[in-house]
Each structure stands twice: as C-alpha cells, then as structure tokens.
Amino acid sequence: MSDRPNVLLVMTDQQRWDTLGSAGGPVETANLDHLAAQGTTFTHAYSATPSCTPARASLLTGQDPWHTGILGMGAGQPPMAGLENTLPEALADAGYHTQGVGKMHFSPQRALHGFHATTIDESLRVEEPGFTSDYTQWFERHAPADVRQADHGLDFNSWLARPFHTGEHLHPSTWTVTESIRFLERRDPTRPFFLMTSFARPHSPYDPPAFYYEHYLRRHHTGDLPPAVVGDWASVHDVGGAEGMDPNAWRGRRTADEIGRARAGYYGSIHHIDHQIGRLMRYLRDRRLDAETLVVFTADHGDMLGDHHLWRKTYAYEGSAHVPLVVRLPAGMRSAGDAEVVDDPVCLQDVMPTILDACGVDVPASVDGASTLPLVTGERVPWREFVHGEHSTCYHPSQEMQYLTDGAWKYVWFPRGDGPGSPREQLFDLRSDPYEERDLAPRSDHAAVLRRWRARLVDVLAPRDAGLTDGGALVPQDGRPPLVSPHAASRVAERLA
C-alpha cells in the first residue's frame, strides 16, 4: 500500500455555490453535506473564467486563464488543447493510476492531458469526423429500440425543463458513477489512484429522472423554491421579441412558472447527482478505501437560472462565477484544528496545488494558484486579497468582462459597451447584497470604494501590455478586435498539428 493518499476529484458542470443543503441551499444534498461535515467548506470559491472550457483548463493546470491562453468560449479563443504540466500528469509521474470519467471537453476529444485513460460523456458534441462518446455508445446499446439521447426535445443550453425520457439507470449522471466504480474495480491495486469523476449535469438540459423533477416541481408550486432575483440595474436584459423567446436565449424575461420549472429541473439534477455521489462513496467505504482518500468537490462555474433576466454562464455575477468547493482530507491527515469553514477568496487554480500538496508531490513552477492545505489545517499564512476573473466576448460583446472580488465586495468592468442603459462598471457589497441587486457604482457615497477597486484592476491588467490600460486608467475596447492571450498561439498550433 502506498503512503500517499488516493484522490477523488468530483466535479459537476454549471453548479451554483448556493445549492448545497449544508450552505443553506434549496437542494437535498445529504451526501455532499456529510462530506462537508467531515472536511472544509470554502465559502468564497470562484471560477476565474466561468464557462466550461477555460474553467477546466485552469483547474487542470493551476494556471490563470491568461497563461492557459483560454479567456473564454468563442471570439477567437482556442480549444482545450496542448495543456502541459497538468494535474493528472503530475500525479501519474508520481506513481498514481489516473482516470477521467464523464465530461472532459478536451480537444481532440480523445486527448488525455496526462490521464492514463478517459471514459467520456461529451453531451453529443462531435468535433472530429466519426467521433462518438463512450456514453453515447453505451446509451445506444442499452436504451429501448429507437430511443436516442436527445429525444426529450431539450437543447443543451436551453432554459426548458422536463423529466428524463427513459430509465434512471440510463441517465448520464448514473452512468458517470457506474463507470467510476468500474475503474475502481479494475485499477492497479499496487498504486494510489487519481479519479476525476466529472458530471455533465446540472448543466442543461434540465432533465433529471422523474422522481427528482417532480419533487422540486411540487416545491415550486408550494412556493418552497427561491425565485429569480432581478437587480435595479438589470432592465437592459429584459428583452422580448425573437431574442427573448428563443428556447436557448441567454437573456430575456421569463414567467415565474417557466423559471420555477427550470429550477425544478436544475435542483432535481443536483439531488440526483448527490445520490450518485453517495453511491460512489459507499463503494469506497465498503472496500475500505474511504479513510485513505482525499476528496475534493467543486464545479467549473454556476448558472444564472433567470437571475437578472440571465441564463447559463460567462458572467461575473454570483450565480455564474461563485462555485462550491469542499476539501475532505484522508482520515489520517485530519486533526481537531482543521477548519470547518474558510472565508478567504479562492479559485479553481488552487485545486491542483492543493491536491499535489496533500499528496506530497512537487507543484510545477507553471502553476499560478496556491495550495489551500494550510487554510484547511488552520495555519495562519499570507493569502491573496482578492480573486481576479474574466471572460471574453461570447453571447454578446457587451458581456465581455473583468471582475475582482474578495467575497465581501465585487467590482465588474465591461470593456465593450451596449448603448444606453448598459453599465460600463459595477460595484456590489456582497455582505448586505449577496445576489447583487443593488449596483453601487453610480452612487457618489461609494465613489472612493469604486476608485480603489478600479485601481486594483488596473494593477492586475497593466503587466499584460494588451491595450487594456493606459497609465492609471482602464481603456474601453469598443471597436477593437477580441482580446486574445499571447499564450493562445501554442494551443492553436497544437490543435492544428
């Protein structure tokens, strides 16, 4: 048996920070709540680039998005290709048996990025001729005749919701844990394992099995689900017409019942995932692996769920950028002095160095994040004052953004305007306004706070020399080409090779 712990990294796709029952959220997450009770919950964990590809690149490399070269999705951004010095690579080099299961979002889709093997669910994405994901192949072998994955009629970025259209055992969240257990059954028992169990839900389609959907739909009808919040600044997103009526709209006014059904599907998806996580943890306990396994739970980003008339991700707002993060040490590494809750601002770049630190593996010099292990064990160590995040143009140029937050305040800058009513910068006091309903940037009584946070962003961006700053000022990017990191070139070259 190795003296290094096993590692289980559980990641969900598009899960907000405010969903866990242990954090006062509306979802019944008994298994994740138990995990949190055994470990440490980070209350101010953020996705530095809150969409799938760039967030996962930062998590797997420990690098800021500027250094991964992936600043978002769309607008000239490269795919997740050519990553170097990754978390699975470092663990494999240290003697771990590494496996990725579920959503990877790599390019090419069969790339390994340091894993010994992957078993993947690509949510019907096909980026190379003839590609079919492992889940799709499995589903087509086991589903009833003539039943296909998307027969429920929901798109993969839609606000529509309904129950899964066939058996619960065929749902991708169930399959992801089935394949994770299959790896554990067949792994090399002479080596510690690193298993990344990566769920493709609760990302839309909001299609949990019927039991979970109906449970939360009843709660919606009795007024027991939180409604969408709409800020005093959000009228710019209250659009109608063809744009607002699109079943895949990223913004627009929806009725309370439409939002309630979407939330029932979303929360039901998380409840289903929690039961599957419980199934995986039970397997570890039954095989006496649980006590010697480091478990990390997080998400790549959140989902706006109708807040401020917005859907999906890519935004600086809490629903999109604020993610859950729980770290549970192996039993032999825990002590009475461990922190139950950490309020310091952390980000996905910190996951890789935390895991390597706990495993006694050297952290590559390329890593920008920092190990949170001292915070978990209650040590007093210097820590960052705030998290910096960004996202390039995706749904609309006006939503390209840069943000800073320390968990108490949030400052947002929009480099590209969108006409009257569209803000250029925003300021929120998250302590009194956790859902960002009141924009303080226009208020004279907060001018000094606004200047301080603006100056901090200038200090972060100035070293890039990318035309974002001039002296002590931020430079609007209206009419300029999309921002591209110089580190993106190697990613593009790798993809084209």
C-alpha positions as CSV (number, residue, x, y, z in Angstrom):
1,M,0.0,0.0,0.0
2,S,1.3,3.5,-0.9
3,D,1.9,6.1,1.8
4,R,0.3,8.6,-0.4
5,P,-3.5,9.1,-0.3
6,N,-5.8,8.2,-3.1
7,V,-7.5,11.2,-4.7
8,L,-11.1,11.6,-5.8
9,L,-11.9,14.8,-7.6
10,V,-15.7,15.2,-8.1
11,M,-16.7,18.0,-10.5
12,T,-20.2,19.0,-11.5
13,D,-20.9,21.2,-14.5
14,Q,-22.6,24.5,-14.0
15,Q,-23.5,24.2,-10.3
16,R,-24.0,27.4,-8.3
17,W,-22.4,27.9,-4.9
18,D,-25.8,28.4,-3.2
19,T,-27.3,25.0,-3.9
20,L,-25.8,22.7,-1.2
21,G,-28.1,22.0,1.8
22,S,-25.1,22.4,4.2
23,A,-24.8,26.0,2.9
24,G,-28.5,26.7,3.4
25,G,-29.4,25.9,-0.2
26,P,-32.7,24.6,-1.5
27,V,-31.4,21.2,-2.7
28,E,-31.3,18.0,-0.6
29,T,-27.6,17.1,-0.7
30,A,-27.3,14.6,2.2
31,N,-24.1,13.0,0.8
32,L,-22.3,16.3,0.0
33,D,-23.4,17.7,3.3
34,H,-21.8,14.7,5.1
35,L,-18.6,15.3,3.1
36,A,-18.7,19.0,4.1
37,A,-19.2,18.0,7.8
38,Q,-16.0,15.8,7.5
39,G,-14.0,18.4,5.7
40,T,-13.7,22.1,4.9
41,T,-16.1,24.3,3.0
42,F,-14.7,27.3,1.1
43,T,-17.4,30.0,1.2
44,H,-15.8,32.3,-1.3
45,A,-14.6,30.0,-4.1
46,Y,-14.7,31.4,-7.7
47,S,-14.3,30.3,-11.3
48,A,-11.8,32.8,-12.8
49,T,-13.3,32.3,-16.3
50,P,-16.8,31.0,-15.7
51,S,-17.5,28.8,-18.7
52,C,-16.7,25.1,-19.3
53,T,-13.5,25.0,-21.4
54,P,-11.5,27.8,-19.8
55,A,-12.5,26.9,-16.2
56,R,-11.5,23.3,-16.7
57,A,-8.2,24.4,-18.3
58,S,-7.4,26.5,-15.2
59,L,-8.4,23.7,-12.8
60,L,-6.2,21.1,-14.6
61,T,-3.2,23.3,-14.9
62,G,-3.4,25.5,-11.9
63,Q,-2.9,28.5,-14.2
64,D,-4.7,31.7,-14.6
65,P,-6.7,32.0,-17.9
66,W,-4.1,34.5,-19.3
67,H,-1.5,31.7,-19.0
68,T,-3.7,28.8,-20.3
69,G,-4.4,31.1,-23.2
70,I,-8.1,30.4,-23.0
71,L,-10.0,33.5,-22.0
72,G,-13.5,32.2,-22.7
73,M,-15.5,30.4,-25.3
74,G,-15.9,31.9,-28.8
75,A,-14.4,35.1,-30.1
76,G,-11.1,33.6,-31.3
77,Q,-10.4,31.6,-28.2
78,P,-8.6,28.3,-28.6
79,P,-10.0,24.9,-27.5
80,M,-8.6,23.0,-24.6
81,A,-5.7,21.5,-26.5
82,G,-2.0,21.2,-25.7
83,L,-2.2,21.6,-22.0
84,E,1.1,21.0,-20.2
85,N,2.1,20.2,-16.6
86,T,-1.4,19.1,-15.8
87,L,-2.7,17.7,-12.5
88,P,-3.2,14.1,-13.9
89,E,0.3,14.3,-15.5
90,A,1.9,15.3,-12.2
91,L,0.2,12.6,-10.3
92,A,0.9,10.0,-13.0
93,D,4.6,10.9,-12.9
94,A,4.4,10.4,-9.1
95,G,3.2,6.9,-9.5
96,Y,-0.6,7.4,-9.4
97,H,-3.0,5.4,-11.6
98,T,-5.1,8.2,-13.2
99,Q,-8.5,8.1,-14.8
100,G,-11.0,10.7,-16.1
101,V,-14.7,9.8,-16.3
102,G,-17.5,11.9,-17.7
103,K,-17.2,15.4,-19.2
104,M,-13.7,16.3,-20.2
105,H,-14.2,18.9,-23.0
106,F,-10.7,18.2,-24.4
107,S,-9.7,18.8,-28.0
108,P,-9.2,16.5,-29.7
109,Q,-11.9,14.8,-27.7
110,R,-9.8,11.7,-27.1
111,A,-6.8,13.6,-25.8
112,L,-5.6,12.5,-22.4
113,H,-3.8,15.5,-21.0
114,G,-1.9,13.3,-18.5
115,F,-4.6,10.8,-17.7
116,H,-3.8,7.1,-18.3
117,A,-7.3,6.8,-19.8
118,T,-10.6,8.5,-20.0
119,T,-14.2,7.3,-20.4
120,I,-16.1,10.3,-21.6
121,D,-19.6,11.8,-22.0
122,E,-19.4,14.7,-24.4
123,S,-23.1,15.8,-24.3
124,L,-23.4,15.0,-28.0
125,R,-20.6,17.3,-29.0
126,V,-18.8,16.0,-32.2
127,E,-15.7,17.9,-33.0
128,E,-14.0,15.3,-35.2
129,P,-15.4,13.2,-38.0
130,G,-16.7,9.8,-36.8
131,F,-16.4,10.6,-33.1
132,T,-18.9,9.1,-30.7
133,S,-18.5,9.5,-26.9
134,D,-18.4,6.5,-24.6
135,Y,-21.7,7.4,-23.0
136,T,-23.5,7.8,-26.3
137,Q,-22.2,4.4,-27.5
138,W,-23.3,2.8,-24.2
139,F,-26.7,4.6,-24.3
140,E,-27.4,3.4,-27.8
141,R,-26.6,-0.2,-26.8
142,H,-28.8,-0.2,-23.7
143,A,-31.7,2.2,-24.4
144,P,-35.0,0.9,-25.8
145,A,-35.2,0.5,-29.5
146,D,-35.2,3.8,-31.5
147,V,-34.7,5.9,-28.3
148,R,-31.9,8.5,-28.6
149,Q,-30.2,10.7,-26.1
150,A,-31.9,14.0,-27.1
151,D,-35.4,12.6,-27.7
152,H,-36.8,14.6,-24.8
153,G,-36.6,17.7,-27.1
154,L,-34.4,19.8,-24.9
155,D,-31.3,21.5,-26.2
156,F,-28.0,21.6,-24.2
157,N,-28.2,25.3,-23.5
158,S,-32.0,25.7,-23.0
159,W,-34.0,27.1,-20.1
160,L,-36.7,24.5,-20.8
161,A,-37.1,21.6,-18.4
162,R,-38.8,18.2,-18.1
163,P,-38.0,14.7,-16.7
164,F,-35.5,12.4,-18.4
165,H,-37.3,10.5,-21.1
166,T,-36.2,6.9,-20.3
167,G,-34.9,4.9,-17.3
168,E,-32.9,6.4,-14.5
169,H,-30.2,3.8,-15.0
170,L,-29.6,5.3,-18.5
171,H,-29.2,8.9,-17.3
172,P,-25.7,10.3,-17.8
173,S,-25.3,11.1,-14.1
174,T,-25.9,7.5,-13.2
175,W,-23.6,6.3,-16.0
176,T,-20.8,8.6,-14.8
177,V,-20.7,6.9,-11.3
178,T,-21.2,3.4,-12.9
179,E,-18.0,4.0,-14.9
180,S,-16.2,5.5,-12.0
181,I,-16.9,2.4,-10.0
182,R,-15.8,0.2,-12.9
183,F,-12.4,2.0,-12.9
184,L,-12.1,1.4,-9.1
185,E,-12.8,-2.3,-9.7
186,R,-10.2,-2.6,-12.4
187,R,-7.5,-0.2,-11.2
188,D,-3.9,-1.2,-10.4
189,P,-4.2,-2.0,-6.6
190,T,-0.5,-1.6,-6.1
191,R,-0.6,2.1,-6.8
192,P,-2.7,5.0,-5.4
193,F,-5.4,6.2,-7.7
194,F,-6.5,9.6,-9.0
195,L,-10.1,9.5,-10.2
196,M,-11.7,12.6,-11.7
197,T,-15.5,12.0,-11.7
198,S,-16.9,14.8,-13.9
199,F,-20.7,15.0,-14.2
200,A,-22.2,16.6,-17.3
201,R,-25.1,17.9,-15.2
202,P,-26.7,20.0,-13.7
203,H,-25.7,21.9,-16.9
204,S,-28.8,22.0,-19.2
205,P,-30.7,20.1,-20.4
206,Y,-32.5,20.3,-17.1
207,D,-33.6,16.7,-17.4
208,P,-33.3,14.7,-14.1
209,P,-35.1,11.4,-13.6
210,A,-38.9,11.9,-13.0
211,F,-38.7,11.3,-9.2
212,Y,-36.3,14.3,-8.8
213,Y,-38.0,16.6,-11.2
214,E,-41.5,16.0,-9.7
215,H,-40.1,16.5,-6.2
216,Y,-38.9,20.0,-6.9
217,L,-41.8,20.9,-9.1
218,R,-44.1,20.3,-6.2
219,R,-41.9,22.5,-4.1
220,H,-42.1,25.2,-6.8
221,H,-45.9,25.0,-6.7
222,T,-45.9,25.4,-2.9
223,G,-43.6,28.4,-3.0
224,D,-40.7,26.5,-1.5
225,L,-38.1,27.3,-4.2
226,P,-36.2,30.6,-4.3
227,P,-37.4,32.9,-7.1
228,A,-35.1,34.6,-9.5
229,V,-33.7,37.9,-8.3
230,V,-33.7,40.9,-10.5
231,G,-31.3,43.8,-9.8
232,D,-32.2,47.5,-10.0
233,W,-29.7,47.6,-13.0
234,A,-30.9,44.6,-14.9
235,S,-33.6,46.1,-17.2
236,V,-31.0,46.0,-20.1
237,H,-31.5,42.2,-20.1
238,D,-35.3,42.4,-20.1
239,V,-35.6,41.7,-23.8
240,G,-38.5,40.4,-25.7
241,G,-39.2,39.6,-29.4
242,A,-37.4,36.8,-31.2
243,E,-34.4,37.1,-29.0
244,G,-36.2,36.7,-25.7
245,M,-38.5,33.9,-27.0
246,D,-35.6,31.7,-28.1
247,P,-35.7,28.4,-26.1
248,N,-31.9,28.8,-25.9
249,A,-31.9,32.5,-25.0
250,W,-29.1,33.7,-22.8
251,R,-31.2,36.6,-21.6
252,G,-34.9,37.8,-21.5
253,R,-37.9,37.9,-19.3
254,R,-39.5,34.6,-18.5
255,T,-42.6,33.9,-16.4
256,A,-42.3,32.9,-12.8
257,D,-43.7,29.4,-13.8
258,E,-41.1,29.0,-16.6
259,I,-38.3,29.9,-14.2
260,G,-39.8,27.6,-11.5
261,R,-39.9,24.7,-13.9
262,A,-36.3,25.4,-14.9
263,R,-35.2,25.5,-11.3
264,A,-37.1,22.3,-10.5
265,G,-35.1,20.6,-13.3
266,Y,-31.8,22.1,-12.2
267,Y,-32.2,21.4,-8.5
268,G,-33.5,17.9,-9.3
269,S,-30.4,17.2,-11.3
270,I,-28.2,18.2,-8.3
271,H,-30.3,16.0,-6.0
272,H,-29.8,13.0,-8.4
273,I,-26.1,13.7,-8.6
274,D,-25.9,13.8,-4.8
275,H,-27.5,10.3,-4.6
276,Q,-25.0,9.1,-7.2
277,I,-22.1,10.6,-5.2
278,G,-23.4,8.7,-2.2
279,R,-23.3,5.5,-4.3
280,L,-19.6,6.2,-5.1
281,M,-18.7,7.0,-1.5
282,R,-20.4,3.8,-0.3
283,Y,-18.3,1.8,-2.7
284,L,-15.2,3.4,-1.2
285,R,-16.3,2.7,2.3
286,D,-17.2,-0.9,1.5
287,R,-13.7,-1.5,0.1
288,R,-12.1,0.3,3.0
289,L,-10.7,3.0,0.6
290,D,-12.6,5.9,2.0
291,A,-10.3,6.6,5.0
292,E,-7.2,6.9,2.8
293,T,-8.8,9.0,0.1
294,L,-8.6,12.8,-0.3
295,V,-11.9,14.0,-1.7
296,V,-12.3,17.4,-3.4
297,F,-15.8,18.5,-4.7
298,T,-16.3,21.6,-6.9
299,A,-17.9,22.9,-10.1
300,D,-16.5,24.6,-13.2
301,H,-18.9,27.5,-12.9
302,G,-22.5,28.3,-12.0
303,D,-25.8,29.0,-13.8
304,M,-27.8,32.3,-13.6
305,L,-31.2,30.4,-13.6
306,G,-33.1,33.6,-14.6
307,D,-31.4,35.9,-12.0
308,H,-31.3,39.4,-13.6
309,H,-33.0,38.0,-16.7
310,L,-29.9,36.0,-17.5
311,W,-29.3,32.3,-18.1
312,R,-26.3,30.0,-18.3
313,K,-22.7,31.3,-17.5
314,T,-19.8,33.6,-18.6
315,Y,-20.9,36.4,-16.3
316,A,-19.1,37.9,-13.3
317,Y,-22.2,37.6,-11.2
318,E,-22.5,35.3,-8.2
319,G,-24.9,32.8,-9.9
320,S,-22.3,32.3,-12.7
321,A,-18.9,32.8,-11.1
322,H,-19.3,31.6,-7.4
323,V,-18.8,27.9,-7.1
324,P,-19.0,25.3,-4.3
325,L,-15.7,23.9,-3.0
326,V,-15.3,21.2,-0.3
327,V,-12.0,19.6,0.6
328,R,-12.0,16.5,2.8
329,L,-8.7,15.1,3.9
330,P,-8.0,11.4,4.4
331,A,-8.7,10.3,7.9
332,G,-5.0,10.1,8.9
333,M,-4.4,13.7,7.9
334,R,-7.3,15.2,9.8
335,S,-6.9,16.9,13.2
336,A,-9.1,18.8,15.7
337,G,-7.6,22.1,14.5
338,D,-8.8,21.7,10.9
339,A,-11.1,24.5,9.7
340,E,-14.7,23.7,9.1
341,V,-15.2,26.8,7.0
342,V,-12.7,29.1,5.2
343,D,-13.8,32.5,4.1
344,D,-10.6,33.5,2.2
345,P,-11.1,34.1,-1.5
346,V,-10.0,31.0,-3.5
347,C,-10.3,30.0,-7.1
348,L,-10.2,26.9,-9.3
349,Q,-6.4,27.4,-9.9
350,D,-5.9,26.5,-6.3
351,V,-7.3,22.9,-6.7
352,M,-4.2,21.5,-8.4
353,P,-1.6,22.7,-5.9
354,T,-3.9,21.7,-3.0
355,I,-4.1,18.2,-4.2
356,L,-0.4,17.9,-5.0
357,D,0.5,19.4,-1.6
358,A,-1.7,16.9,0.2
359,C,-0.1,14.1,-1.8
360,G,3.5,15.2,-1.2
361,V,4.0,15.9,-4.9
362,D,6.0,18.9,-6.1
363,V,4.0,21.7,-7.6
364,P,5.1,22.7,-11.1
365,A,6.6,26.1,-11.5
366,S,3.9,26.9,-14.1
367,V,1.2,26.9,-11.5
368,D,-0.4,30.3,-10.6
369,G,-2.7,29.0,-7.9
370,A,-1.8,28.3,-4.3
371,S,-2.3,25.3,-2.0
372,T,-5.2,25.8,0.3
373,L,-3.9,23.0,2.6
374,P,-2.6,25.5,5.2
375,L,-6.1,27.1,5.3
376,V,-7.7,23.7,5.7
377,T,-5.4,22.8,8.6
378,G,-5.8,26.1,10.3
379,E,-2.4,27.6,9.7
380,R,-2.1,31.4,9.5
381,V,-0.4,32.0,6.2
382,P,-0.3,35.0,3.8
383,W,-3.1,34.8,1.3
384,R,-4.4,36.8,-1.7
385,E,-6.6,39.8,-1.1
386,F,-9.0,39.1,-3.9
387,V,-9.7,36.8,-6.9
388,H,-9.4,38.1,-10.5
389,G,-11.7,36.7,-13.1
390,E,-12.5,37.5,-16.8
391,H,-14.4,36.2,-19.8
392,S,-14.0,37.2,-23.5
393,T,-16.9,38.0,-25.8
394,C,-19.3,35.1,-26.0
395,Y,-23.1,35.6,-26.3
396,H,-22.7,39.3,-26.9
397,P,-19.8,41.8,-27.0
398,S,-21.3,43.8,-24.1
399,Q,-20.8,40.8,-21.8
400,E,-17.1,40.6,-22.1
401,M,-16.0,41.3,-18.6
402,Q,-13.2,41.6,-16.0
403,Y,-14.0,41.2,-12.3
404,L,-12.4,41.3,-8.8
405,T,-13.9,40.0,-5.6
406,D,-12.7,39.3,-2.0
407,G,-16.0,37.8,-1.1
408,A,-17.2,41.0,0.5
409,W,-17.0,43.4,-2.4
410,K,-17.2,42.7,-6.2
411,Y,-16.1,45.1,-8.9
412,V,-17.0,44.4,-12.6
413,W,-15.7,46.1,-15.7
414,F,-17.3,45.7,-19.1
415,P,-14.7,46.7,-21.8
416,R,-17.3,46.9,-24.6
417,G,-20.5,49.0,-24.4
418,D,-24.0,48.1,-25.4
419,G,-25.6,51.5,-25.8
420,P,-27.9,53.4,-23.3
421,G,-28.6,51.5,-20.1
422,S,-25.7,49.2,-20.4
423,P,-23.3,49.6,-17.5
424,R,-19.6,50.1,-18.0
425,E,-18.7,49.1,-14.4
426,Q,-20.5,47.8,-11.4
427,L,-19.8,47.6,-7.7
428,F,-21.6,45.3,-5.2
429,D,-21.5,44.9,-1.4
430,L,-21.9,41.2,-1.2
431,R,-22.2,41.2,2.6
432,S,-25.5,43.1,2.5
433,D,-26.4,42.2,-1.1
434,P,-25.3,38.6,-1.8
435,Y,-27.3,38.4,-5.0
436,E,-26.1,41.8,-6.5
437,E,-29.5,43.5,-6.6
438,R,-28.1,47.0,-6.0
439,D,-25.3,48.4,-8.2
440,L,-23.4,50.9,-6.1
441,A,-21.1,52.1,-8.9
442,P,-23.3,55.1,-9.8
443,R,-23.6,56.3,-6.2
444,S,-21.5,59.2,-5.0
445,D,-21.2,57.8,-1.5
446,H,-19.3,54.8,-2.9
447,A,-17.0,56.7,-5.2
448,A,-13.9,56.1,-3.1
449,V,-14.5,52.4,-2.9
450,L,-15.1,52.3,-6.7
451,R,-11.8,54.1,-7.4
452,R,-9.9,51.7,-5.1
453,W,-11.2,48.6,-6.8
454,R,-10.8,50.1,-10.3
455,A,-7.1,50.9,-9.4
456,R,-6.7,47.3,-8.3
457,L,-7.9,46.0,-11.7
458,V,-5.5,48.4,-13.5
459,D,-2.7,46.9,-11.4
460,V,-3.7,43.4,-12.4
461,L,-4.1,44.1,-16.1
462,A,-1.3,46.6,-16.8
463,P,1.5,43.9,-16.9
464,R,-0.2,42.3,-19.8
465,D,0.6,45.3,-22.1
466,A,-2.5,44.3,-24.1
467,G,-4.1,47.8,-24.5
468,L,-6.4,47.3,-21.6
469,T,-4.8,50.1,-19.5
470,D,-3.2,53.4,-20.1
471,G,-1.4,54.9,-17.1
472,G,-3.8,54.5,-14.2
473,A,-6.9,54.1,-16.4
474,L,-8.9,51.3,-17.9
475,V,-9.2,51.5,-21.7
476,P,-12.6,50.7,-23.3
477,Q,-12.3,48.1,-26.1
478,D,-15.2,49.2,-28.2
479,G,-14.4,48.6,-31.9
480,R,-11.2,46.7,-31.1
481,P,-10.5,43.1,-32.0
482,P,-11.4,40.4,-29.4
483,L,-8.8,40.1,-26.6
484,V,-6.5,37.1,-27.2
485,S,-3.8,35.9,-24.9
486,P,-0.3,35.6,-26.4
487,H,-0.2,32.1,-24.7
488,A,-3.1,31.0,-27.0
489,A,-0.8,30.5,-30.0
490,S,0.7,27.3,-28.7
491,R,-2.8,25.9,-28.1
492,V,-3.9,26.7,-31.6
493,A,-0.7,25.2,-33.0
494,E,-1.2,22.0,-31.0
495,R,-4.8,21.7,-32.2
496,L,-3.8,22.1,-35.9
497,A,-0.8,19.8,-35.7
